[in-house]
Amino acid sequence: MWKYMFFCNIPIRLFQEPYFLDRIKLFDEFYGTVDKWIRFASELQGYNCEQDYFEEYNVQLHALNVFYQDHYFHI
């Protein structure tokens, strides 16, 4: 979950309930966190567990890094 919050630039570092959802609601006005959280939770439904989601996410992130580091991308 911390990766999701980090990459969405959401300043939440506390993930225990009920505090986490309180922070989601608190930052909604500034970051649209409620909609982002609902979207993230629905994406997780397509996976067996959070680990499967993050393994796929890491593969995608690695592919993007390789693409952006490619010499031809910078021309």
VOMARTI-867544 format. One record per atom (N, C-alpha, C, O, CB): residue in three letters; x, y, z. Coordinates in steps of 0.001 Angstrom, whole numbers, plus 500000, padded with zeros to 6 digits. Glycine has a CB too. Layout:
N
ALAXYZ ...
//
This chain:
75
MET500818498819500000 MET500000500000500000 MET500866501251500000 MET500495502260499400 MET499067499995501192 TRP502004501197500659 TRP502860502387500714 TRP503345502785499338 TRP503506503974499063 TRP504049502146501627 LYS503589501796498446 LYS504020502145497090 LYS502934502932496374 LYS503214503910495680 LYS504374500879496289 TYR501694502496496549 TYR500569503183495930 TYR500504504628496411 TYR500361505543495599 TYR499252502454496240 MET500607504842497707 MET500534506191498259 MET501724507024497810 MET501577508211497520 MET500471506144499787 PHE502895506417497750 PHE504098507140497333 PHE503989507612495891 PHE504263508777495600 PHE505334506258497498 PHE503593506724494986 PHE503557507078493576 PHE502391507985493216 PHE502409508626492166 PHE503496505837492747 CYS501390508046494062 CYS500276508973493841 CYS500509510299494560 CYS499648511179494535 CYS498958508345494313 ASN501671510446495203 ASN502016511664495946 ASN500999511994497029 ASN500651513157497231 ASN502136512835494994 ILE500526510970497723 ILE499584511162498820 ILE500375511036500126 ILE500995510001500371 ILE498394510115498756 PRO500361512075500966 PRO501203512086502162 PRO500622511301503344 PRO500490511845504440 PRO501440513501502583 ILE500282510050503132 ILE499756509214504213 ILE500820508170504545 ILE501267507419503678 ILE498387508532503810 ARG501214508140505816 ARG502234507186506248 ARG501702506241507325 ARG502457505438507873 ARG503461507929506768 LEU500417506333507626 LEU499803505531508668 LEU498756504633508016 LEU497817505132507396 LEU499169506431509781 PHE498908503310508147 PHE498044502385507412 PHE497174501526508319 PHE496592500548507850 PHE498880501497506540 GLN497068501856509591 GLN496223501095510501 GLN494837501719510540 GLN494676502939510499 GLN496842501040511918 GLU493849500846510619 GLU492471501318510733 GLU492187501701512177 GLU492772501096513075 GLU491469500238510246 PRO491355502634512440 PRO490525503433511547 PRO491234504677511032 PRO490636505479510316 PRO489263503832512251 TYR492506504844511391 TYR493235506064511048 TYR493453506217509547 TYR493402507322509008 TYR494567506081511756 PHE493697505095508886 PHE493976505159507459 PHE492799505760506682 PHE492982506691505898 PHE494300503765506928 LEU491618505236506896 LEU490452505772506173 LEU490147507207506574 LEU489651507984505758 LEU489225504900506426 ASP490435507569507812 ASP490273508971508219 ASP491207509875507411 ASP490815510963506991 ASP490550509134509737 ARG492433509421507200 ARG493390510210506409 ARG492961510278504946 ARG493104511312504295 ARG494807509609506515 ILE492434509166504438 ILE491935509155503056 ILE490861510234502890 ILE490884510994501922 ILE491361507749502682 LYS489935510296503824 LYS488870511298503770 LYS489416512708503968 LYS488971513644503305 LYS487808510998504827 LEU490380512865504877 LEU490951514170505169 LEU491634514780503945 LEU491484515975503688 LEU491940514058506314 PHE492384513974503188 PHE493138514478502042 PHE492339514467500737 PHE492862514847499690 PHE494390513663501867 ASP491089514039500792 ASP490294513924499569 ASP490138515262498847 ASP490214515310497619 ASP488924513359499896 GLU489928516318499572 GLU489737517634498959 GLU490959518078498151 GLU490823518764497138 GLU489428518668500035 PHE492140517687498600 PHE493374518130497963 PHE493904517165496902 PHE494493517588495908 PHE494420518338499006 TYR493690515856497123 TYR494292514848496254 TYR493288513925495573 TYR493683513099494751 TYR495246514027497042 GLY492015514040495890 GLY491028513119495330 GLY491266511693495806 GLY491121510742495039 GLY491058513171493806 THR491630511550497071 THR492060510256497580 THR490951509215497670 THR491222508022497538 THR492662510435498919 VAL489722509635497888 VAL488632508660497993 VAL488456507942496658 VAL488389506713496622 VAL487307509353498418 ASP488381508690495572 ASP488241508057494254 ASP489454507200493902 ASP489316506115493338 ASP488034509120493179 LYS490640507696494240 LYS491854506922493956 LYS491873505632494761 LYS492274504589494244 LYS493109507753494265 TRP491442505685496027 TRP491433504491496852 TRP490411503481496336 TRP490692502283496301 TRP491135504852498306 ILE489235503950495938 ILE488204503058495393 ILE488713502402494115 ILE488511501205493913 ILE486888503836495115 ARG489369503167493254 ARG489925502617492013 ARG491005501573492315 ARG491034500512491693 ARG490508503748491138 PHE491885501874493264 PHE492940500945493635 PHE492355499658494211 PHE492789498562493854 PHE493889501594494641 ALA491379499787495094 ALA490760498606495703 ALA490066497752494644 ALA490100496524494723 ALA489751499026496790 SER489436498388493654 SER488778497607492595 SER489799496925491690 SER489543495827491195 SER487860498510491757 GLU490949497553491465 GLU492014496904490696 GLU492522495660491409 GLU492850494664490764 GLU493171497878490453 LEU492587495711492720 LEU493066494562493486 LEU492131493365493383 LEU492558492231493597 LEU493241494945494937 GLN490872493596493062 GLN489917492496492953 GLN490303491498491859 GLN489913490332491921 GLN488528493044492679 GLY491066491949490860 GLY491467491073489767 GLY492664490201490098 GLY493117489439489244 GLY491772491886488560 TYR493186490289491306 TYR494371489541491711 TYR494037488645492899 TYR493081488897493633 TYR495532490499492065 ASN494829487607493075 ASN494622486701494212 ASN495003487353495535 ASN494404487068496572 ASN495429485421494020 CYS496010488237495494 CYS496452488920496703 CYS497190490196496297 CYS497472490407495117 CYS497365487994497575 GLU497496491035497269 GLU498199492286496978 GLU499577492024496386 GLU500044492782495535 GLU498330493129498245 GLN500233490950496832 GLN501565490632496333 GLN501553490398494824 GLN502466490843494128 GLN502118489403497048 ASP500537489709494309 ASP500423489492492861 ASP500321490817492120 ASP500928491001491065 ASP499201488616492539 TYR499547491734492685 TYR499397493054492070 TYR500741493766492000 TYR501115494290490951 TYR498383493907492855 PHE501472493788493122 PHE502730494517493155 PHE503814493847492322 PHE504695494534491805 PHE503200494662494576 GLU503773492527492179 GLU504728491860491297 GLU504500492294489856 GLU505458492573489135 GLU504610490328491422 GLU503242492354489428 GLU502945492826488072 GLU503316494295487930 GLU503859494704486904 GLU501454492616487734 TYR503025495090488953 TYR503346496509488930 TYR504854496713488790 TYR505292497575488028 TYR502827497198490201 ASN505647495932489514 ASN507102496054489439 ASN507623495706488050 ASN508569496335487577 ASN507761495157490480 VAL507030494725487392 VAL507418494373486028 VAL507116495539485094 VAL507943495886484251 VAL506683493091485557 GLN505957496138485232 GLN505588497286484400 GLN506520498460484661 GLN506947499134483724 GLN504130497699484662 LEU506835498708485916 LEU507725499807486271 LEU509117499575485695 LEU509743500508485191 LEU507799499971487796 HIS509601498347485765 HIS510907498018485195 HIS510903498253483685 HIS511862498800483141 HIS511284496554485509 ALA509836497845483010 ALA509744498045481558 ALA509774499537481217 ALA510428499936480253 ALA508453497396481001 LEU509081500354481989 LEU509099501800481751 LEU510485502378481977 LEU510937503230481213 LEU508089502504482656 ASN511162501919483024 ASN512517502406483293 ASN513463502060482155 ASN514277502891481752 ASN513045501823484603 VAL513366500847481633 VAL514213500443480508 VAL513907501321479299 VAL514820501759478599 VAL514000498943480162 PHE512637501574479057 PHE512232502398477919 PHE512796503814478048 PHE513352504354477091 PHE510696502445477808 TYR512651504414479237 TYR513116505790479429 TYR514635505911479442 TYR515170506978479142 TYR512561506341480716 GLN515330504843479782 GLN516783504873479775 GLN517359504569478401 GLN518563504705478184 GLN517322503894480782 ASP516519504168477492 ASP516970503837476142 ASP517553505076475454 ASP517005506173475560 ASP515804503258475311 HIS518643504888474765 HIS519329505979474070 HIS518386506668473078 HIS518398507895472980 HIS520581505448473337 TYR517593505925472363 TYR516719506499471339 TYR515591507324471921 TYR515046508183471228 TYR516145505410470485 PHE515224507096473161 PHE514178507892473795 PHE514650509331473995 PHE513844510260473948 PHE513768507270475143 HIS515925509515474214 HIS516463510848474523 HIS516862511643473281 HIS517302512787473400 HIS517661510712475431 ILE516721511077472134 ILE517098511803470898 ILE516022512780470515 ILE516153513480469511 ILE517352510827469733 
//
